[in-house]
Amino acid sequence: MSQRDIDRFERVVLPHLDDAYTLARYLVRDEHDAQDLVQDAVLRAIRYFDGYREGDARAWLLAIVRNCCMTWLRRQSGTKKVSFDAGGLSVADPRETDARAIQRSERAALARALDALPDEFREVIVLREIQELSYKEISDVVGVPVGTVMSRLARGRKRLASALGLDAKEAS
Amino acid sequence: MRCAECTELLSAYMDDELMRDEQQAVRDHLATCADCASEEKTLALTSRRIKENFMRHSTPDVLKARIRNALAQDDAFTLAEPTSIASRRVWPRWPALAAAGLVVAVASSTITATLVQRSVAGSTLAGAIADSHIRSLMPGHLTDVVSTNQHQVKPWFNGRVDLSPAVPNLDSAGFLLTGGRVDYIDGRAVPVVTYARRQHVINVYARPSDARSNSAADAHERNGFHMIEWQSGGLDYWAVSDLNSAELEQFVALFKRG
């Protein structure tokens, strides 16, 4: 790999590092594991960089990160992970306003619900809602047809809606 | 359009991901069906709540530095297999880690700039040590003497600093000595002994003990990595690493035992 290729890698791929890290954080739910996995993924990306010509560098990197995370999660299955750091474990501050407290408990409920989603639902939710990828991009990252992305997203959102108590049932 | 069909398409409708005629058909149905319209509201609200409550993360400096370090390694592009997290429990690839200290710095980029900015931020001793740790992860900054032999690293400090830090051999526990360097921290030259665990760097700093008599280990967390402080043999030691805290504690326990 020449210096020119290294420069190109830095220019084309590294700007998407925050996206890569965000995805890993939400998939593996541990700061240090996420760091290890992103480093691992970037090393792989360097090795595969010859195969990358052009196109969506973000989706390309995210696909590698996603695969590293999923492989790792599969190997980890059986060991129970603690919940997201999105809150919920901290002790309530008595001076906290009601609105704040509601928001905090809502966040905790959401974190638990997202945590409880099967990995294949969680990843499409994160890619769509937090990272704002198109269905086509998600399909590239996850390696499933657009129709599958669509139905996983729909089901994932429904589950989160009922976890938040926003079910259509109570509205009707 | 029937409700069942509409329900199925709602989520994609919301994302504007349907074909134009489907998009229109759902819109028409929603205008006439209160049940489906309320379901759409629920989905939209759910989506908004997720966006409000979950943020995107920024890459920690320490990870940027690790990646920069890996990029600077000549063999990064030709390695047979990158150190895989899947093989975390196996023996680390120490020759590559030792080589990390020898690499030639590559052209600077935004990551380097970020690190330099951060390094002026620390004002306390812990901050200065944390900054030194981050700096050490940049290419070519980790080690001045590269050696996996404690009997080479320890004498190397003679004449360079006025104190002699412990340099225990912890190979058998999977903490590999990679070398040493001298840093200037808080106005004095400080010996730093470096170890590696998998792809993680551990920096151990030694300074003369000040008056405070806390012999218990004191743990901190800063910016994505862990610091443990303890006293031994009239010296203050600080171990800093992006390793998880349990393993860093194990390292410190072994280090103290020598």
Boltz contact constraints between the chains, C-beta under 6 A:
constraints:
  - contact:
      token1: [A, 1]
      token2: [B, 77]
      max_distance: 6.0
  - contact:
      token1: [A, 10]
      token2: [B, 109]
      max_distance: 6.0
  - contact:
      token1: [A, 17]
      token2: [B, 59]
      max_distance: 6.0
  - contact:
      token1: [A, 18]
      token2: [B, 58]
      max_distance: 6.0
  - contact:
      token1: [A, 18]
      token2: [B, 59]
      max_distance: 6.0
  - contact:
      token1: [A, 21]
      token2: [B, 57]
      max_distance: 6.0
  - contact:
      token1: [A, 21]
      token2: [B, 59]
      max_distance: 6.0
  - contact:
      token1: [A, 22]
      token2: [B, 56]
      max_distance: 6.0
  - contact:
      token1: [A, 22]
      token2: [B, 57]
      max_distance: 6.0
  - contact:
      token1: [A, 25]
      token2: [B, 57]
      max_distance: 6.0
  - contact:
      token1: [A, 32]
      token2: [B, 244]
      max_distance: 6.0
  - contact:
      token1: [A, 35]
      token2: [B, 63]
      max_distance: 6.0
  - contact:
      token1: [A, 36]
      token2: [B, 85]
      max_distance: 6.0
  - contact:
      token1: [A, 37]
      token2: [B, 85]
      max_distance: 6.0
  - contact:
      token1: [A, 39]
      token2: [B, 66]
      max_distance: 6.0
  - contact:
      token1: [A, 39]
      token2: [B, 67]
      max_distance: 6.0
  - contact:
      token1: [A, 40]
      token2: [B, 82]
      max_distance: 6.0
  - contact:
      token1: [A, 40]
      token2: [B, 85]
      max_distance: 6.0
  - contact:
      token1: [A, 42]
      token2: [B, 67]
      max_distance: 6.0
  - contact:
      token1: [A, 43]
      token2: [B, 70]
      max_distance: 6.0
  - contact:
      token1: [A, 43]
      token2: [B, 82]
      max_distance: 6.0
  - contact:
      token1: [A, 44]
      token2: [B, 82]
      max_distance: 6.0
  - contact:
      token1: [A, 46]
      token2: [B, 76]
      max_distance: 6.0
  - contact:
      token1: [A, 46]
      token2: [B, 77]
      max_distance: 6.0
  - contact:
      token1: [A, 72]
      token2: [B, 85]
      max_distance: 6.0
  - contact:
      token1: [A, 107]
      token2: [B, 53]
      max_distance: 6.0
  - contact:
      token1: [A, 110]
      token2: [B, 53]
      max_distance: 6.0
  - contact:
      token1: [A, 129]
      token2: [B, 50]
      max_distance: 6.0
  - contact:
      token1: [A, 129]
      token2: [B, 51]
      max_distance: 6.0
  - contact:
      token1: [A, 130]
      token2: [B, 54]
      max_distance: 6.0
  - contact:
      token1: [A, 135]
      token2: [B, 17]
      max_distance: 6.0
  - contact:
      token1: [A, 150]
      token2: [B, 12]
      max_distance: 6.0
  - contact:
      token1: [A, 153]
      token2: [B, 11]
      max_distance: 6.0
  - contact:
      token1: [A, 154]
      token2: [B, 11]
      max_distance: 6.0
  - contact:
      token1: [A, 157]
      token2: [B, 11]
      max_distance: 6.0
  - contact:
      token1: [A, 157]
      token2: [B, 43]
      max_distance: 6.0
  - contact:
      token1: [A, 157]
      token2: [B, 46]
      max_distance: 6.0
  - contact:
      token1: [A, 160]
      token2: [B, 46]
      max_distance: 6.0
  - contact:
      token1: [A, 161]
      token2: [B, 42]
      max_distance: 6.0
  - contact:
      token1: [A, 161]
      token2: [B, 46]
      max_distance: 6.0
  - contact:
      token1: [A, 166]
      token2: [B, 42]
      max_distance: 6.0
  - contact:
      token1: [A, 166]
      token2: [B, 45]
      max_distance: 6.0
  - contact:
      token1: [A, 166]
      token2: [B, 46]
      max_distance: 6.0
  - contact:
      token1: [A, 168]
      token2: [B, 38]
      max_distance: 6.0
  - contact:
      token1: [A, 168]
      token2: [B, 39]
      max_distance: 6.0
  - contact:
      token1: [A, 168]
      token2: [B, 42]
      max_distance: 6.0
  - contact:
      token1: [A, 171]
      token2: [B, 38]
      max_distance: 6.0
  - contact:
      token1: [A, 172]
      token2: [B, 35]
      max_distance: 6.0
